[in-house]
Every structure is written in C-alpha cells, then in structure tokens.
Amino acid sequence: MSWLSSISRTRTPWLLLALTAFLFEATALYFQYAMDLAPCIMCIYQRTAMLGVLIAGLVGAINPANTWLRLSGLATWLVASIWGLLLAREHLVMQTTTDPFAFVCEFEPNFPVPLHEWIPGFFAATGDCGNIDWQFAGLSMPGWMQVIFAALAAAAVIVTCASLFFKPRVC
C-alpha cells in the first residue's frame, strides 16, 4: 500500500494518465475523421469526460507534492471517470433497447458554454445515438468506453484511497 500511496505524489503517473487520455481523444478523432464515424451527442459527452481525465492528469502533474493540486487532480479524475462510465452505460442502453421511444438522442450538446460552436470539429454531434456503426470483439463503442471508464474509475478509487489513508514510506 505504501507504493500505491506514493503514486499520486510523483509526476510520472500523472503524465501517464494524461497521455492515456490524450491517446483516447486522438483515437476518437481518428474514428471520426479517418473512419468517417459520426459522433452522436453521447459520444461527445463521453469525449468530454475523457477530456476531464486528461485535465486531471495535467493538474496532478503540475506539482504532485502540493496537497491541493494532488487532491484536485484526484477529485477531477474520479468525477470524470465515473461520469464517463455512467454516460457510456446510458449510451449502451440506448443502443440495445427495443423501445424506440425510451430514449431521445439530442442534436446539440447541453454545455454551459457553446463549445459545439466554438470548436465544432471536436464537440459537434452529427451521429445517431442508437446506431451501432463499429464493433470489436462483440462490443460497440459505448461498450468499450464502459470498460475503459470502469478501469479508469477503479484506478482513481484505488489511488485516491491509498493517497488519503496510507502514508508513503520515507527512505
């Protein structure tokens, strides 16, 4: 547990978290632009949650020895990954439900500021939430995002608990 509690106090794991989230964002853009898979509103929300994980990694990497920055990074990581998990789960239900009126897929994101107008290449939704345009190993995109966000959330819970409840070993 000492090793786990020290993870959040060093810069490399935070940068690795940011890099992982960045690669997922780049993959989303590859799917959108190279594979011509139009993102729906739920995809955009999940993309935004992953952006939260990226920001958490960058905040934690600024100065992991600073308690406030470290706790801010941990809280952002935890909230963003759980939010992404819930969004992916809802999106998966939208794709698998047999009731066409159970869920409505909006066309414009409901952000506090018009990100879809400011950066439409990243935040504009043009797809349908119910379509399954891509699958790998039997899982659609939100299925894989549910797995990814569950892993990120589990890691966030473990690292946060270790950071809060165990003291790192001093050599």
C-alpha positions in Angstrom: 0.0 0.0 0.0 2.9 2.3 0.5 3.8 2.2 -3.2 0.1 3.0 -4.1 0.1 5.9 -1.7 3.2 7.3 -3.3 1.9 7.1 -6.9 -0.1 10.3 -6.7 2.9 12.1 -5.2 5.1 11.7 -8.3 4.8 13.3 -11.7 5.3 10.3 -14.0 2.0 8.6 -13.1 0.1 11.8 -13.6 1.7 12.3 -17.0 0.9 8.7 -17.9 -2.7 9.3 -17.0 -2.8 12.5 -19.2 -1.1 10.7 -22.1 -3.5 7.8 -21.9 -6.5 10.1 -22.0 -4.9 12.1 -24.9 -4.5 8.9 -26.9 -8.1 8.0 -26.3 -9.1 11.5 -27.5 -6.8 11.1 -30.6 -8.5 7.7 -31.2 -11.9 9.3 -31.1 -10.8 11.9 -33.7 -9.4 9.1 -35.8 -12.7 7.3 -35.7 -14.5 10.5 -36.6 -12.3 11.8 -39.4 -10.3 8.8 -40.8 -13.0 6.2 -40.4 -15.9 8.6 -41.1 -17.9 7.5 -38.0 -20.1 10.5 -37.0 -20.1 11.0 -33.2 -23.5 11.3 -31.5 -24.3 13.5 -28.5 -23.5 10.7 -26.1 -20.1 10.2 -27.8 -19.4 13.9 -27.4 -20.3 13.8 -23.7 -18.0 10.7 -23.2 -15.3 12.6 -25.2 -15.8 15.5 -22.7 -15.5 13.1 -19.7 -12.2 11.8 -21.2 -11.1 15.4 -21.6 -11.7 15.7 -17.8 -9.4 12.8 -17.2 -6.8 14.4 -19.4 -7.1 17.7 -17.4 -6.9 15.7 -14.1 -3.6 14.2 -15.3 -2.2 17.6 -16.2 -3.3 19.2 -12.9 -1.8 16.4 -10.9 1.5 16.7 -12.9 1.9 20.4 -12.2 3.2 19.8 -8.7 2.2 16.4 -7.2 3.9 17.3 -3.9 1.3 20.1 -3.4 -1.6 18.7 -1.5 -4.2 20.9 -3.1 -3.1 20.2 -6.7 -2.9 16.5 -6.0 -6.3 16.4 -4.4 -7.8 18.5 -7.2 -6.3 16.1 -9.7 -7.6 13.0 -7.8 -11.1 14.5 -7.5 -11.2 15.5 -11.1 -10.0 12.1 -12.2 -12.6 10.4 -10.0 -15.5 12.6 -11.1 -14.7 12.5 -14.8 -14.2 8.7 -15.0 -17.4 8.0 -13.0 -19.3 10.5 -15.2 -17.9 8.8 -18.3 -18.8 5.4 -17.0 -22.4 6.5 -16.4 -22.6 8.1 -19.8 -21.2 5.0 -21.5 -23.7 2.8 -19.7 -26.6 5.0 -20.7 -25.4 5.1 -24.3 -25.1 1.3 -24.3 -28.8 1.1 -23.1 -29.8 3.4 -25.9 -28.2 1.1 -28.4 -29.7 -2.1 -27.1 -33.2 -1.0 -26.1 -36.1 -2.3 -28.2 -38.3 0.6 -27.3 -37.6 3.4 -29.8 -39.3 6.0 -27.6 -37.4 5.1 -24.4 -34.5 7.5 -25.1 -34.2 10.6 -27.1 -30.8 11.5 -28.6 -30.4 15.3 -28.6 -28.7 17.0 -31.5 -26.9 19.8 -29.7 -24.8 19.3 -26.6 -26.0 20.9 -23.4 -22.8 22.6 -22.2 -22.7 25.7 -20.1 -20.9 27.5 -22.9 -21.4 26.8 -26.7 -18.3 24.5 -27.2 -20.0 22.9 -30.2 -20.0 26.3 -31.9 -16.5 27.3 -30.7 -14.8 24.0 -31.6 -17.3 22.1 -33.8 -14.6 19.7 -35.1 -14.4 18.3 -31.6 -17.7 19.0 -29.9 -20.4 18.9 -32.6 -22.6 15.9 -32.7 -23.7 14.6 -36.1 -24.5 10.9 -35.5 -27.4 8.9 -34.0 -27.1 7.5 -30.5 -28.9 4.3 -31.4 -26.7 3.4 -34.4 -24.0 0.7 -34.0 -21.5 1.6 -36.7 -18.5 -0.1 -35.2 -17.9 -3.2 -33.1 -14.8 -5.0 -31.9 -14.9 -8.4 -30.1 -18.6 -8.1 -29.8 -18.7 -4.7 -28.1 -19.8 -1.5 -29.6 -18.1 1.8 -29.0 -20.0 2.6 -25.8 -19.4 -0.9 -24.6 -15.7 -0.4 -24.9 -16.0 3.1 -23.3 -17.8 1.5 -20.4 -14.8 -0.9 -19.9 -12.3 1.9 -20.3 -14.1 4.3 -17.9 -14.6 1.4 -15.4 -10.9 0.8 -15.4 -10.1 4.5 -15.0 -12.7 4.8 -12.2 -11.3 1.7 -10.4 -7.8 3.1 -10.7 -8.9 6.5 -9.4 -10.7 5.0 -6.4 -7.7 2.8 -5.5 -5.1 5.6 -5.9 -7.3 8.1 -4.1 -8.0 5.7 -1.1 -4.3 4.8 -0.9 -3.3 8.5 -1.1 -5.8 9.5 1.6 -5.5 6.6 4.1 -1.9 5.4 3.8 1.3 7.3 4.3 4.1 6.8 1.8 7.2 5.1 3.1 10.1 7.5 3.7 13.5 6.1 2.9 
